[in-house]
Amino acid sequence: MKSVVFDLNIPREEWLKIYRGEAKDVFTISRDGKRVRFPAAILHKYVTHFGVTGVYEITFDDFGKFQTIVKLD
């Protein structure tokens, strides 16, 4: 298994675009400089009234398939 750690700050207004179906994926840069793209749906349990913020770690298998996401802070 492999993992990436990254910071997110998706304000409420931006998250609403995802909620409305205008966007489906999140694009970000990991702390070690890798480009990361993943389905926004995996963040649903971390959404607050203010959007999604924090440090997260995504774990995926050797084929790049999503396994878990954990909020680190």
N, C-alpha and C positions, 0 to 999 in steps of 0.2 A: 504494500500500500504506500501511497505517496500523499503528501499534503501540502497546502499552501496557506500562508497567513497573510491577511490583508486588513486594511482599515476601510470602513465604509461610513459615509455620511450622505444618506439619501433623504433629503427633506421631504416633508409631507406632500408638497405639491408635485414633486417628481414621482413619489410612490403612487400617487393617484393615477398617473399615466399608465403605470403597470397594472393597477387595479382595473382600470377601464379597458385594458387590452391593447393600448397604444404601443406598449413595449413589452417584450416577453423575457428578454435576457438582461443581465447585469454585466457590465464590462468594468474591470478595475485592474490595478497593478498590484501585485503581491509585494510584500516587504522586501523580497529579494530581487525585485525588478521584472518578474514574469508577468506577461499579459494573462489575465484570467477572465473567462467568460462562463457564465452559468445561468441556469433558469431562475428567474426571480422568484418563482413559486417556492423554492427551498427556504426563502427568508420569511415566509408568512408568520411563523411562530415568534419572530423577533420584531414585528412591526408594532410601533406604538403610535399614539396620537401625533407624535412629532415626526414620524418616518422611521428610518432604520439607521442607527448609528452604532459604532463600536468596532472592536477588533474581533475578527472571525477566523476560524480555521476550517477549511474544507478538506476532507479526506476522500481520495478516489482510488480505484483499483488500477492495476497495471495497464488496463485498456482505456483509462481515462473516464470510466463510468463513476458517477457520483456515489459516495457511500454515506458520509455524514457531514453535518455542519455543526460547529460548536461556537458559541460566543465566548471569547476569552476574557472580556472585561465588561 
